[in-house]
Amino acid sequence: MGYCGNIRVVLRKAWIVFSKEAAGGKFEGHNPHVQVLHLSENIMPRPDSTQYPSVRAPHSPLTDYYRNEEERRSWVGNIFNRTAVDYDRIESILGLGSGSWYRRQALSRAGLVPGMKVVDVGVGTGLVARQAALLVGNPADVTGVDPSSGMLQNAQVPDGVQLVTGSAEHIPFPDQSFDFLSMGYALRHISDLSVAFAEFHRVLKPGGRLCILEITCPERTLPKLLLKAYLKGVVPGLAKLASKSTDTSLLWRYYWDTIEACAKPANVIATLENAGFGQVDRYVELGIFSEYRATKTQ
Ligand SMILES: C[S@@+](CC[C@H](N)C(=O)[O-])C[C@H]1O[C@@H](n2cnc3c(N)ncnc32)[C@H](O)[C@@H]1O
């Protein structure tokens, strides 16, 4: 087993211990590569919508990195462009089990089935889009949208998947173009969630489904500290050793800071509802992997 393989084994063992603490459920090994913790109830109770307003920015400016929204957009664009070459490698070593198998399960749980036309927003190097193509059966039914030219250039998707420059706030397609919209781990990088969710609603057909994947900061102190140590300490350290770009380590430190600062799940749900979505819920794996699902009901 090589260097990367050893790292994976050690991290997987640490991750299993963390997950037990984070969610207090029981384990069932049903995939040789991923240990999934089955909670008795993965769908979170509905938040009291009177207490949680909808939000615009997913977090306030993180002044260790930039001073305001304008600088944030440019900083985020540049760092994804510069680190795109490392993204898949680092994600596969350190992705906390949020790899291809997990993404496919989440899409399937959210209702993605063969024949649907899918748009994957924040497609990056194609980690979600590849799984969507497998589920729908025809890669030509999948379109990926991303503002980063670097990520799109490094994308590895099956022939037929269309990759287009755009953003969550501006999806360059007509109204009612898609049956299913996915977005993996890009929510924290959007300028305005209210604008983005209205755009998601616009491009979906009536009855269309939405699935947003995101890491949620644990509420409990110990899991939060462990996750922070892992994402802000271990991951950037290992990224320094295993990446081509010197910025990859910085990206992963920033990753944790955005998770910690991000709007609460109840606010994300309220924002989806105010954008016109119905049947909004949040399915959670391992206490931190949130899957926001919704339907365009009108
Ligand atoms: C952490 S990567 C996620 C890539 C991929 N979806 C995955 O599951 O691994 C975040 C992606 O969001 C993109 N992004 C940044 N700002 C965005 C925006 N306003 N709208 C859509 N995508 C954005 C970045 O360029 C980057 O490719």
The ligand as an ORCA input file, in Angstrom:
! r2SCAN-3c Opt
* xyz 0 1
  C     -15.739     22.747     -3.392
  S     -16.000     22.856     -5.128
  C     -17.242     21.604     -5.374
  C     -17.107     20.894     -6.678
  C     -18.052     19.719     -6.882
  N     -19.423     20.135     -6.982
  C     -17.927     18.672     -5.819
  O     -18.942     18.105     -5.407
  O     -16.815     18.350     -5.409
  C     -16.956     24.349     -5.212
  C     -17.230     24.819     -6.622
  O     -18.155     25.925     -6.573
  C     -17.782     26.829     -7.583
  N     -18.369     28.140     -7.305
  C     -17.814     29.223     -6.715
  N     -18.683     30.239     -6.705
  C     -19.822     29.798     -7.304
  C     -21.083     30.389     -7.623
  N     -21.371     31.654     -7.303
  N     -21.995     29.642     -8.285
  C     -21.733     28.363     -8.603
  N     -20.560     27.743     -8.323
  C     -19.616     28.450     -7.679
  C     -16.265     26.801     -7.559
  O     -15.714     27.339     -8.749
  C     -15.992     25.324     -7.356
  O     -15.872     24.655     -8.586
*
